[in-house]
Amino acid sequence: MQSHPIQESRFSKAFEALWKEIFSSPVHLDSALSKQPKDLKPLLAQVIYPLLLRPISLAKLVDVPTSKGEPWSLSGPKLADWPRAREIAVRYFKKLRTGESLSDSEFCEQDFPPYLVEEWKKSWGAAKSKELMETLCTEPPLFLRVNRKFDRASVLQEFDGSPAQDVGVRETALSPLGIHFERYASVLKSASYEKGAFEIQDEGSQCMALFSLWPELFSKILSDSPSKSGAAFSVTLPKDPPAWNVVDACAGAGGKSLAIADALLGKGRVYAYDVAARKLEALRKRAKRSGLNNIQTVALEQGKEAETVRRFRRRAQVVLVDAPCTGWGVLRRNPDLKWRQDSDTLQRMPVLQKELLQVYSDLVAPGGRLVFGVCTFRKAETQDVAEEFTKANADFERGSGGYLGPGPTDGFYMQVWTRKA
């Protein structure tokens, strides 16, 4: 990026409006960016992601002084009007014009809120906490999940033989269906995507979907604590999977629903539940593009989930509760999360997770499995939730579980129980 035709004044004005929108409304960063003019959007993303990811490191890089405790000492309204944000952004914009970037600068502990660093150190120790911070300060890789009816090697070859081969493309180390790109690649314009050959999905997310179906195969990739993903392992998925009833209880836009439906080769039925009708509509479109007919979406009313799911009581062979969480394992992709959370969020999440587990556990058939998953490594939302559910439900036998990532995958925790026959 040696030069850019966009004027500094126009960039500054657009950035300031974007920054205010993020901190004065609940809008997600990606959604806010999607509304920007096409010519500005890539440049704004190049600036705002590093600023949210590593604010103090970036301030030092561009020689902008910050007051002690900033930005973490500021409340939401004050963050929306934080003058340093625009100043840092504009100076970084100028550096990008000359080819400089944040990637080579040294990581800084102050890039994370103090309460978060304190909890990590208390839970995992100083050395592990430093490893987590260093990992979550880096740019995340791009992952694809190749649909089973397509050949992964052929899809890989399409990208490996393209002019974009310098993005470091290879097969994933853990998922038998994935492709790993070290850097961003324009994959949605490929012939394979037009054919419905793949979905964009983090490797760890792929592994959670596969773990929910076959924990006996994928439990070996899990650890007792968050850590950089282990060595590659070889696994072969069943060629004739069972026609199970599977419930994805918190489906969202359906990445794991799609992965499960595809892993079952279109057999059985995957029920995708969520309270957001808009996300379920997006899932239906993605399922159609992938040629998957074994997904059924079910819209729920928040707080009344039990009433809707009661008719499906004890009929599912697998129930995945991929619950809402603090998202600490995906801070590289969603850096705005660490700016928005407060003590109320931290207290509320484990309560919500336990409620959802209890409600949806009633759907598990005798001999069936309940799987709990979150994209965080916070003990209060992982081990503690699993232990409390186990103590409160004698009719479930706790099986394998543990942490995956972060690095190179996103960070996840997953745990399985079997309902006693």
N, C-alpha and C positions, 0 to 999 in steps of 0.2 A: 504494500500500500504506500507507494512512494509519493503519490499525490492524490488529491481528491477534489472534485469540482464543487462540493457542497461548501457554502460559505459558513464561516465560524458563527456568525450571528444567528443564522437559521438553525444550525445544529444546537447552539446554546438555548435558544427559545424552545425547541422541541424537547430537548433533554429535561429542562426545568418543568415542563408540563407533564412529561412522562413520570418524573420522579414524584411530583405532587400527587399524581393519580395513584401511584403504588401505595403511598403512605397515608392517603386520605380516604381510601376505599378498600374493600376486600378483594378487589380484582387481582387475579394471578398475573405474574410478570409476563408470561407468554401471551396472555390475552391482551394485556396492555400494549405489548409490542406489535401484536397482529394488526392493531388499528392505525399504526403509523404509516406515513407515505412510503411507497415501495423503495424509493431511492434513499430514504433516510433509515429505514428499518435495519439493514445490516450493520450500518455504522453505529446506530444507537445500541444495538445488541453487543457490538464489540467493546463498547465503553461501559454500559451499565452492568453487565455480568461481572466483569472484573471488579468494579466498584463495590458491588454487593458482596462479592466473594471475599475480597481482600482490601477492605477500605483503608486501613492504616498503611499497609504495604504500598498501595497505590498512591496515597497521599505523600509518602516519603519519596517515591519514585519521581513525582512531579513537583516536589519541593513546596507542598502546601502544608503549613503548620496546622495542627489540630490541638484543641484544648484537652487537658487531662480528662480521660473518661469518655470522650467523644469517639464514635457516635452513640455508644451503648448507654450513656447516661441520659439520653434524650428520649422524651415520650413520643408517641405517634404523631401528634400535631406538630411538635417541634422538629421531628425528623422530616416531615413534609416540606418544611421551610428551612431546612438546614443549608445555610449559604455555602458551606464547604463543598457540598455535593456538586453543585454546578461548577465551582472553581476547579475542583479536581477533574471533573469530566472534560471541561474545555482544555485544560492543559494536557490531559491524556490524548484528547482528540488531535492536538498539535503534534504530539510525539508519534502517534500512529502514522501521521503523514510522512514522517522521516523513517518509518520502519521499525521504531522501537516498540517494545511490548512489555507487559508485566511478567511474562513467563519465566524470565531469567533472574528475577529479583528474589531475594531471600524471604522465606516464609516468616510471618510475624504472629506471635500468640495473640496479640491485641486485635487481630482480624476477627476474633470470635468474642461473643458476649462473655463477661467474666463469670456469670452464673453457670454457663454451659461448660466452660473450662474447669470450673471448680467441681462440678458434678462428675465430669469425665475422670478427673484425677482421683476423686474419692472412690469411684466405681472400678477403675481399671489401672490406676497407678500412673505416675508421671511419664514413664517411658512409652506406655501404650497410648496415653493421651497425646503425646507429641506425634506419634506415628499417625494417629487419627487426624490430627490437625493438618499435618503435612499432606496427607492423602486428600483431604477434603478441600485443600487449597488449589488443587490441580484441575486442569480441564478434563472433563470426563470423556471416555472413548464413546464411539458410536457402535451400537450392536444391532444386528438384524437377526430375526428368527425365520428360518426358511421353512415353509410349509412342507409337511412330510411327503406329499405327492410329487414334490419337486426334488431334484438332485442338488444337494448343497454344493458339491464340487463344481457343478456347471454354473450355478449362480456366482460362486466365488470367482470362477475363471472370467466371468463377464467383467467384474470389477478389477481383477488383477491384471487383465490385459488392456485396460483402458488408460487414457492419459492421466487418470486420477490415481494411478497405482502407487504414487508416493505417499498416500494416506496410510500406508502400513496395514494392508488388509490380510487377514488370515482366518483360519477356523478358530472358533472359541475353544478354550481349554477345558471348560466344565460342561457346557450345554452341547449335546450331540446335534443340535439343530441350528447353532448360531454362527454368525460371521462377525469378526471383530475388526473395527477400523480404529487406528490410533488417533486419527483426527477426523474432523468433519468431512463428509463426502456428500455430493449431491445425488443421493440414491433414488429419490422419488421420480427422477426423469429417466430411469433405466428401463430397458425392455422387460426385465424380470419383474419389476414392480407393476408394469402395465398388465402382465399376465397373472398377477395375484400371487407371485412366488414367495413373497416375504412380507413381514411386518417389522417395523422398528420397535425393538423391545430390549431392554437391558438384559444382559446375560443372567444376572442374579434373579431377575423377575421370571425369566424363562425357567430357571432351576426351581423356583418356588412352585410354579405350575406343575412341573414334572414331579417334584417331591410330593405334592398333594396326591398324585396318582400312584406313585411308586416310591414311597419313603425308604423301602428296603434297598433301592438302588442308589438313591441320592443322599442318604443320611451321612455317607462317608465324606462328603465335601464340607460338612458343617464343623464348627469349632465351638469350644466352651466360652470363647470371648471373641469380640470383633477383631479381625486381623486381615492382612492382605491375603487375597484368595490363594489357596494352596496350589500344589502342583497339578498338572493336567491328569485327568483320569479317563479311562475308556469305558463307555457304557453303551449297550445296545438296547433300544426300546423294543418292547414286545411287538412282533409283527402282526399279531392277532389280538388286539386289546379287547377287553370286555365291554359290553354294552351297558355301562353303568349310568345311573342317575347321579349327576354331579351338580351341586349347588355352589355357585360363586356368590357368597352372601353380600359382599360389598364390591360389586363389579366395576363401578365407575365407567370409564370408556371401554373397558373390557379386554385389556391386553392379556390378562391371565385366562379369561373365559375363552378367548380365541385360541390361546396356546393349548388349553386343556382339550377343547373340541377337536383341534387338529391332531393332538397326540393320540386321541382315541380314534383317529381315522374316520371321523364322521359318525361313529357308532354311538348308541345311547342318546342321552339328552343332557345338555348343560343348561341349567337354569341360572340366568344372570340377574341378580337382584340388586336394585339400587334405588335411592330416594330421588336421584336426579334424572328426570325423564329425558333431558337434553343429551346426557351422556349415553343413555340407553339407545337413543336414536342413532347416535354416532356409531355405537357398537353394531347395530343392525346393518348399517351401510358397510362397515368393515367386514362383517361376516359374509355379506353378499359378494363383495369383491374377492374374498378368499375362497368362495365356493363352499362354505360351511353351512349345512342345513340343520345341524343338530344343536343349535343355540336358540333358546327361548328367553326373551327378556321379560322381566316382571318388575313393574314400577311399585315402589312401596311409599307409604306415608311415614315420615320421620316420627318416631315415638310410638308408632302403631305397627311395627314390624311383626310382632307376635300374632296379631290378628290375621294378617295376610298369609303368613307361612304355616298357620295351624293345620290347614288342610293337607299339607305335605308331610305331616308328622311321621317320623321314623320310616321314611321311604327312600332316603338317599344313601348310596354306598359311600359317597365322599361329600363332605361339606367343607369348603374353604372359607374361613373368615379372615379376609385380608383387610384388617381393621384400620380405621383412621388412626393416625399417630402423629408424633412430633416431626417425623420425616428427617431425623438427623442422619440417616444413612444415605439420603439423596440430596444433601446440601450442595454438592457440586452442581447438580442440575437445577436446583431450586434455591439459590442462595438467599432469596428474599425471606425464606422461612425463618432464618435465625434473627431477622430484624423485627419480626412480628409477634413472636411468642412472649407470653408473660406467665406469671405464677399460676394464674387461673387455668391457662392451657395445660400446664404441666400437671396440675391436680386433676383436671377433668378427663384427660386422655385414658389413664388406666381404668377409671370408673366406667367410661363408655365401652372400652374394650371388653371388660368383664361382663357387662350387660349384653353385648352382642354375642359373645361366646355362649352365654347361658341360653339366650333366645334361640340361636341357630343350632345348638347342640341337640335340641329336641327333634331336629329333622333327620338325624343320623339313625340308620337302620341297625338292628342288632348285627354285630360283626362288622359294621361300617366304620369309617374313619372321620374324625373331626380334625381339621388342620387349622392352626392359628398362625397368621403371618402378619408382620409389620415391617416397614422400611425404616426401622430405627434400631439402635443398639442400647437404648436407655434401659437400665435394669428394671425400673418401675413399670415399664411397658412390655417387658419381655419375660424374664425369668420369674419376676414376682407375680405377674398375671397368670402364667402357666402353673405356678405352685398353688396359687389360691384356687384356680379352677379344679385342679386335681384333688385338693382337700375337700372341696364342696361337692364333688360328683363321684361317688363311689362306684357308679355303674360304668365309668370310663377308666380304662387302663392307659397310663401314660407311656408313650413310646419314645422314639428318637426325636431329637431337636437340637437346635443350636444356632450359631451365627454364621453368616456368609458375608465376606467383605467387611468394610468397603475397600476396594482397590484390588484388581481393576474393575470388578463389578460394583454396583451400588451396594449399600449395606442393608442386610435383612436379618430378621430372626424368624425362625419357623419351628413349630412344634406339632406333633401328631399324637392323638389319642384314638383308641379303639373302643367302641361300645361293646361291653361284654354281652355275649350271646344269651 
